[in-house]
Amino acid sequence: MAAELLTQADGYGIIVGLSVLFCIIIVVAVRIQKRYLAEDSDQSEMFMVANRSVGTGLTASAVFSSWMWINESVFSAAYTYKWGIALPVWWASGLSFQIALMAVLGIVAKLRVPYAHTSLEIIKMRYGRYAHWLFILLNLVNNIFGCGSMILAGAQLVTGMTGMHVIAACILIPAGVVTYTALGGLKATFLTDFLHTTIALILLIYFSLAVLTNKHIGGISGLYEKVKATDDYIPGNYEGSLLTMKSRSSVLFGLVLKFGNLALVLMDTAFWQKSFASEVHSTVPAYDLVSIVIIAIPWCTGTIIGLSARAIEKTPIWFDYPNRLTLTQVNSGLVMPYVLRSLLGTGATAGLLVLIFMAITSTVSSSMIAVSSIISLDFFRTYIDPRASDRKTLQVSHWGVIFHGCFMAGFAIMLEYAGATNNWSTYFRPIVACPGILPMILTLLWSRQTKLAAILAPILGLMSGLATWLSLSWVWSGAINIQTTQEQLPGLYGAIVSFFSPALYSVIISLVWPSRFDWREFLRIDLIEDKSQPSSSLQSELPSSEAVNETLKTADGSSGKGTYLTGGEKESGPPPIRKPSTQLNARVPLDEVVHPFDEPTLRHIRKWFRYASIYFVVNVLVTIVLWPLPLYRDYIFTKTFFGGWVTMAIIWHFAAMFAVIVYPFYDGRHEIARAVRGIVEELKGRRR
């Protein structure tokens, strides 16, 4: 790098200072929750799934924050610089439908496994320990590569911007997250996610508008004219233009991203936990809302910042003039730092460092809760000490957070010295993370998937995907190394095989050696109870076992007249009776297992399932088929069309701010008021 954008002191000061600040905020927030809202993070149900009481607004903010990686902002700008205006659209379309699918699976899980803590707990209940071990491994691989590549990408960015040693950045970035996550648990990550999201979205809209209105850019029309005037030729684009949607590299990258992001959502227990933690009526609205507004980040920021870099790179205003960005710098995400330093000065560049910290720590914190839950519930409480108390389980969770933080710092350092980049991780991760996706989905939706299929399908899919990826890299490049394995086509074909082949393997194996699963078995998963602690469980109006068992029968014909998830209602049977929601279903015969939700709640969930399913289909059609594909033609944006395009992207960004910043305040107004009243009353009492 020719010159430092910021000093090392800036880098250390921002990262260490923000880490300490967030630790203080969480300590205060946890005390307020415990004292005034009766929410105790010293209980496992609160630590892991926030007592399943998080509302729509805060859930949406947390999901948005977990999904707002620095890839969506910093790297979308860098790749827009490489391939043009088509890239942000394909990036945006690769972020949306996965969240919509998670809404469908989340509401199904609310109905079929209402007291689940992790997605792996569901696997264990249905298929036993061998499948459980396999999916633990698949989930950990996905979490490790997702979290590790994020830490590494952020560390490389910080190093490129400040000159800080990359090892120091890899260690310091997760250090503060470990502290506040261990203190506060999942609800703490929801609160910090909200703060992260608020600060990051405000910074992003400021960067976009300040760059666009800068005198050296000249607004939307000025940006269009300057990009149009560049003599940059982009191979694979229509007429080599930056202003066309017909971009081969953008489409291929977008397809790979879709598979990788699908794995990052469905094979990450963090997204499942946020679903488990949300209230019944909040799951679908929160996830679907995020699937709409998340589009704004790459679309708005990527378009404006990426094209602005092309507009000023050859002018004296460029920070490193007359040097242009190298491919290594672009792949490291340094496009946005250079644009901000050139047009807005050191203050904005320091603000970008704050944004990078926010985006990374938000993702890392949810990953830490997810992995610590795997360690404490899916490993310790399942195989080491099945009778472990709530306190003991929570203690293991805390150590799990610390262990995962230390391991991820070391893993990111290993990737750095192995020569891996964010670009390589983008093509590698889908291949190793996708094989478990469809078997996981079928676990909740298809009663005929067998134990053998659940075990063999991901293994065979992984082997098929790796074989495809490596063989095509060899055939087309003549070698297998860190460079040839990050080519687009081998990565895309490997991801396709890894994703789809397990479904084929699963169906074949399940039909050759058939069996059928009784969905009522899932109700044997109960809350974590500790007799020494006050119960945080709620009482529910419950139907009789006969009515519930009828409700839980599948729609695929496994139990005759079942109406479960079909939209029909089962009204027969005696009237509901009150039973404690903490009844240990694991200890009663299957025919006496009862659902913890009453019949009106079950009808409500089925209604949301229908809505979520319809919305998912619409989302796929719009974001993948109806929006980007018709524009893939021999067409270069006119000034008028470009103006409308960028204006709509900006409006979308403001809509995102309203949805995940303003709305959570409104949605949580009663809890905020309770906390404020409690604080005020206590202060008045002390004065007396």
N, C-alpha and C positions, 0 to 999 in steps of 0.2 A: 504494500500500500504506500502510495507516494507521500501522504501526509495524514496526521492524526486528526480525526474529526473532533474528539474531545480528549481530555487528559486522563491518565490513569486514576488521578484523585477523583475525578467526576464519576468514573465507573465504580470505584470502591465505595464512595460516599453514597451514591444512589442505591446500590444493591444492599449494602449493610444497613443504611438508614431506613429504607423501606421495610426491610425484614424486621427490624426492631419495632418500627411503628405498627406493623400489622400484629406483631405479638402482643403489644400493649392493647390494641383495639380488641383483640380476641379475648384477652384476659378480662377486660371490662365487660364485653358482651356476654361471656359465659356467666359472670357473676350476676348480671342483670337478669339473664334467662332463669337462673336458678332461684334468685331471690324474689323476683316479681312475677314470673310467668310459669313457675313450677315446672321448668324444663331442666332436668338434671343430667348433664353430660357424664356424670359418674355412674350412669346405668347404660348397659349395652344397647338396649332398644333405642335410647336417645343418641348414643355415640354413633351407632352404625346406620340407623334408618330414621333418626330424628322423630321417634315415636309415631311415624307415619302420619304426621299432622301438618306438613308444610303446604301452604296454600298455592294457588295458581301463579300469582305474581312472582313469589320468591323461587318457586320451582322453575319457572320460565327463565328468570335471571340466572339461576345456577346452571341450567342446561346450556343456555346461550354462552355463558362464561366458559364452561368446559369445552365448548365447541369452537370458541373464538381463539384458536391457536395463532401464534405469530405467522403461521403459514398464510392464514386468510388475509392478513394485511400486508406485512412486510414482504413475504415471498410472492404473493399474488402480484404486487407491484413489480418485483424483479422479473417474474415470468411474463408479465405484460410487456416489459421492456424488450424481452427476447422475441416474443411472438405476436404482439399486437393486441388489438381491442377484443379479439375473440376469446382470449384466454380468461379474463375475469368472468365472463358469462359461463363458460364451461366449468370453471372453478366453483362458481356459485351454485350451478345446477348439481354439482357433486357434493354439496353440503346439505341439501334440503330433504330429499326423499328418505334418507336414513333415519332422520328424526321422526318423520311421519310414520315410518315402519315401527320405530320404537314405541310410538304412541299406541299402535295396535297391540303389540306384544305386552306393553306395560299394563293395559287395561285387561287383557286376557289373564296376565299374572295376578292382578287384583282379584279376579274371580276364581281362578283355579288354585292359586297358591297364595292366599291372602297374607300369610305370616312369613313369607320367605324373607331372608336377609341378604342372600347372594344368589346369582343365577346358578352357581355351581351346586348349591343346596338342592335345587330342583333336579339336577342331573343325578345326584347321589340318591335321592328318594326314588327315582324312577328306574335307574339302571344299575345301581350298586357301586362298589368301590372302584372297580377297574375303569369304568367309564368316568367316574368321578376324578380319579388320578389323571386320566388323559385330558379332561377338560380343564382341570387345574393348570396343567402344563400349557395348554393352548391359550388360556386366559393370561397366564403369566408371561408367555412369549409376546402376546399382543401388547400387554401393559408395558413390558420392559422395553420393547422396541419403539412403541409410541412415545413413552415418557422419556426414554434415553435419547431418541432423536430430537425431541423437543428441547431438552436441556442442552444437547450438543449444538443445535442450531442457534439457540440463544447465546451460548457461550462464545461461539464463533462470531456472532454478530457483535457482542460486547467487545471481544478482542479486536475485531476489525475497526470498531469505532473509537476505542480508548487506548488500545495497546496493552490492556490488562492481560496477564498470562491466562491462556485458555484453561489451564488446570485450576487456577484460582476461581475463575468464573464457574466452572463445572461444580466446584465444591460449595461456593457461596450461594449460588442461585437456589438450590434445594434446602440449604441449611435453615433459613428462617421458616420455610414452609413446614419442615419437620416439627418445629417447636409449636407453632400455633395449631397445626392439625392434631398433634398429640394432645394438646390441651382441650380443644373444643369439639373434636369429632365432626360428624357429617354436618350438623347444623352450623358449626363454625365455618365450614367450607361454604355453606350456602350464604352466610353473611359476608364472608370475604369475597365470594364470587360476585355478590351484588356490588361491593365496593370496587372490585377489579373492573367489572363491566361498566360501571358508571364512569370511572376515570378514563378507561380505555376508549369508550365510545365518544366521550367529549373530546379527547385528544385527537382521535381519528377524524372527526368532522371538522375540527379546527385545522388540522394539517391539510385536509382536502380543500377546504374553502380558502384558506390563506394562500396555498400554492396556486389555486385556480385564479384568484383575483390579484395575484402579484403582478406588478407592472411588466415584469419580464415574460410573463405568460400571456396576459391580456384577456382573461376571461375565457369562456367556452369557445368563442369564435377565434380568439387569438391562439388558443391551444390547437384548434383544428388547422389553422393556416400554417402554424409552425411545424406541426407533424407532417402535414401534406408537403411542405417544402423540403423536408429532409430527403436525402438521396439514399437512405438506408433501404436495402433490399433484404427481405425476409424469405429464405427458401421455404417452399411449401405453401406460401400464401398466394392468393390470387394477385397476379401482377407484382408480387413481392411487397404488397402494401401492408402498412401497419393498421389501416382503417378498413379491413375487410373481415367478415366472419368466416370466410372460406380459408381456414388455416389448418393444415393437416396436423402439425405438431400440437396445436391447442386441443384438437379433438382427441388425439391419442392420449395426451396427458390427462384430459378430463375424464376419459374412460378409466384409465388406471386409477385416478383419484377416487372415482365412484366406488370401485371395489375396495380400495384401501380404507376409505372412510366408513364403508359399511362394516368392515371388520372392527374399526376403532369404536364404533357405537355398540354393535351387538355382542362382540367378544370382549367388551370392557365392562366389568362388573360395576364400575362407577355409574354408568348410565342406567343400569338396572336398579342400583341402589337409590338413585334420585327418583325413579319411578316408584319403588317400594316406599320411599319416605313421603311422597306426596299424598294428599288426601284423595279419597276415591273420586270426588268430583273435579279434582284439579289435574289429574294425570294427562288426559287427552287434550284439554284446552291448552295446557302449558307447553306440551311437546309440539302440538300443531302450530301454535303461535310462533314458537322459535323456528320451526321449519320454514315459515314465511319470511321472517325478518332477518334471519342469518344471511340471506342472499345479499343484503346491502353491503356487507363488509368488503368482500373481494370486488363486487361490482363497482362500488363508488370509489373506494380507496385505490384499488388496483388500476382502474381506468385512468384516474386523474394523475396519480403519482407516476405510474409507469410510463405513460405517454409524455408527461412533463419532462422526464429524464431525457427522452429522445429529442424533445424540443430545444433543450438548452445545452445538451452535452457538448456541442461543437462551438459554443459561444464563450466569450471571456467571463461570463457570469458563473460558469461551471467551477466548482470548488477546486478541482484538480486540473484545470485547463493548462496545457492543451491535451493532457492525457485522457483517454477514454477508458471506460470500465472494461476490465478484462472479464473473460468468461468465468474465471474462478471467483472474482468479486461479485458478479451477478448471481451465480449459484449460491454464494454465501449470504445473499440478501442485502447487499450494500447499496442497492439502487435508491431506496427511500432515504437512508441516512445522507447520501450525497445530495439528493434533491433538497431536503430540508436544510442542510448546511449551506447550500448554494443560494437558496432563495429566502430563507427565514432566519438564518444565523445559528449561533451556538445554543441559544435558549431552546429553540424548537428541537434541536438535535438532542439536548439533554432530556426534553420531554419525551422524545422517542425512546430513549433508554428506560424511562419510567414505564412507557407502554409495553416495551419488551418484557420488563420484569413482571408487569401485571398479567400479561398473556401467559407467560411460562408458569408462574406460580399458581395460577388458577387451575391449569391443566394438571400440574404436578400434585396439588393438594387433593384433587378428586382421585387421582391414581393412587395416592398413598392410603386413603381411606379404603379404596377397593382392595388393594393388595393386603392391607392389614386385616381386613375382614376375611379374606381367603385364608390368611395365616391363622387367625384366631378361631374362626368358625369351621371352615372347610378342612383344616388340618388339625389344629390343637384340640378343639372341642369334639371332633369326629373320631380322631384316631389316638390321641394322647390321653385326654381326660374327659370322657363323655359326660361325667357328672360335675364338671367344672361350674363353679358359681358364677353369677353375673360379674362380681368383682374380679374374679380370676380371669374370666374371658376378656374383660375390659383391659386388664393389665397386659395381657398378651397382645391385644390390639395396639396399645401404646408402644410396646416394644416392636411390633410389626411396622408401625409408622417409621420409627427410628431406623430399623434395619433396612427398610425399603429406600429411605432417603440416602443412607450411606451407600447402599448397593448401586443405586441409580447414578450417583456421582461417579463411582468407580466405573460403571458401565459406559457412561458418556465419555470418560477419559479414554477407555479402551477403544471406543469407536473413533475418537480423534486420532489416536496413534495408528489405527488400522487404515486410515485414509478415507473413512466413510464420510459422506456429506449428506445433507438433507435430501439432495436429489437422488442419491443412491438408495436411501431409506424409503423414499416415496415409491420406488419400483420394487424393492425387496419385500417390504412389510406386507402387502396384500397376499403375496404368495405363501407366506408362512402363517398368516392370520386368518385367511378366508376359509380354510377347510372345515372349520367347526361351525360356520354360520348356519347353513341349512339344516344340519343335524340338530342344532340348538333350537331353531325355529320349529322343526318338526316335533321336538320334545313337548312343546306346548300345544301344538295344533293337530298332530296326527297320532291317534292312539295305537296305530299298528306298527310304528317304528320299534324295532326290537333292540334288545341289549346288544346283540352281536353287531347289528347295523350301526348303532351309535358309537361303537368302539372302532370297527374296521373302516367305516366310511371316511372319517377325518384323516386316518392314517394313509389310506389309499389315495385320498384326494391330495394330501400334502406331497406324497411321493410323485404323483402324476404332475402336479404343478411345478415342483422343483426340476423334474426331468425335462419338462417342456421348456422352462426358462433357461436352464443351463445348456441344453442341446441346441436351442435356437441361437443363443449367444455365441456358441462355438461355430455353428454353421455359417452365420452371417458375419462374424467378426474374426474368425480364425483363432480365437483364444478365449480363455475364461479368466477374467481379472476384474478389479474394481471398476475399471472403465467400461469394458464390454458388457458387464452385467447391469449397467444402468442405461442401456439403450432402450428406446421406447417400445418397439414391437415385441422383443422377447419378454419384457416385463408385462406387457398387456396380455399376451397369449398365456403366459404362466399364471397370471391372476384369474383369467377366464376359466382355465382348467381347474385351478385350485378351488374356485367358487362353485362351479356347476357340477363337477364330477362327483363330489360326495353325495349329492342328491340322487344321482343315478345309482351309485353303489348302494346307498341306503335303501332305495325302493326295491332293487333287485334282491338284496339280502333279506329284507323284511318279508317279501312275497315268497321267497324260496323256503324260509324257516319262519312261518308266521306265529304271531302271538298278539294279544290285545291288552292294553293297559286300562285299569279302572281309575278314572280321574279322582275319585274320592281319596285315593292314597295320598294325594298332595296335601290334603287337609290335616294329615298327621304332623306336618311341620307346625310347631307351636312357637309362641313367644319365648324369649329367654327369661326365665323367672329366677329370682333370688329371694328366698324367704326372709333374709335379713334386711331386705330393702323394701320400701313402700312400693306397692305395685303401681306401675304407670299404665296399666291396661285399662281399657274402657269397657263398660258393660254394654252389651248389645241385645236388642230384641231379636231372638233367634227363632226360626221355624223349627218344627219337629224334624227328627232325623228322616222321617218318611218324605216330607215335602222337600227337604234339602237334597236328599239323594236323587229324587226325581229331577230336581233342577240341575244337578251336576252331570246328568247323563249326556253323552256326546251327541253331536249332530251328524256324525258319520255312520249312524245306524248301529252302534255297538250295543245299545240297550233299548231297542224297540221304540218306545214313545218319547224318548228324551227330548227336551226342549232347550238344552243348554247351548247358549250362543246362537240360537236360530231365530230369536225374536219372539218365539212363542212364550206364553206364560203358563205356569203350572199352579192352578188355584186350589186343587184338591188337597185333602189332608186336614188335620185339626188346626185350629188357630195357633198363631205363634205363641211361644212361651218364653219366659225370661231364663236365659242360662248365662253363666259367666263366660266371657270371651276367652278366658284363660283355661277353659276345660282342656285337659291333656288328651287330645284325640289319639295320640300315639298309644295310649293305654287301653283303648276300648276297641271292641270288634268293629270291623269295617262297616257293617250295617248300622252301627250306632254312631258313626262319625257325623258330626254336625258342622255346618258352615258358620263362621263367626259373624256373618252379615245377615241382617234380616231380609225378608222378601222384597220390600220396597227398594232396598239398597241393591239387591241383585238385579231387579228390573232396571234400575238406574244404570248399572254397569253394562248390562246388555245393550241398552240404548247407546251408550258411549262407544261400545264396540262397533256397532253398525256405522255410526258416524265416522269413527276413526278409519274403518276399512274403506268406506266410500272416499274419504278425503285422501287416503294414501294413493288410490288409483288416480284420482284427479291430479294429485301432486306430481306423480310420475309422468302423466301425459303432458302436463304443462311445462315442467322444468326440463324434461329431456326431449320430448317430441315436438310440442307445439311452439315452444319459444326458440330454442337455438337452431333446430334442424332446418326450418324453412329459410333461415338466413344464410345457410351454407350454400352459397351460389356465387356466380360471377358478378359481384357487386361491391363497390367501394362506397363507404358512407358519404353522403352529401353533407354540407354544413348544417342544413336544417335538420336532417335526421340525426346527426351527431349531437346537435344542441338538445333535441328532445331526449336522446339516449342518456346524456350526462345529467340533465335536469331530473329525469325520473330516478336515476341512481341516487342523487342527493336527497330527493324526497323520501325514498325508501330508507335511507340512513336515518333521517329524522323520525320516521315511523318506528324504526328499531329502538331508538332512544326512548320514545314514548312507551313502547311495549315492555321493555326490560329495565327501565329506570323509573319512570313516573308511575306506571301501573302497579309495580310491587309496593310502592308507598301507599297507594290507595287500598290495595288488597289487604295489606297488613296494618291498616290504620287502627283497628281495635287493639291489636297486640301492642302497637307502639303507644297508644293512649294508656293502656294498662301499665306499661313499664314506666311511662312518664309520671302517671299518678302515683305509683308506688315510690318513685324517687322523691317526688315533691312532698308526699306525706311523711316520708322518713326524715327529710331535711327539716320540715316544720317541727316534727317531734323532737329533734335534736336541739332546735333553738329554744324550745320550751324548757 
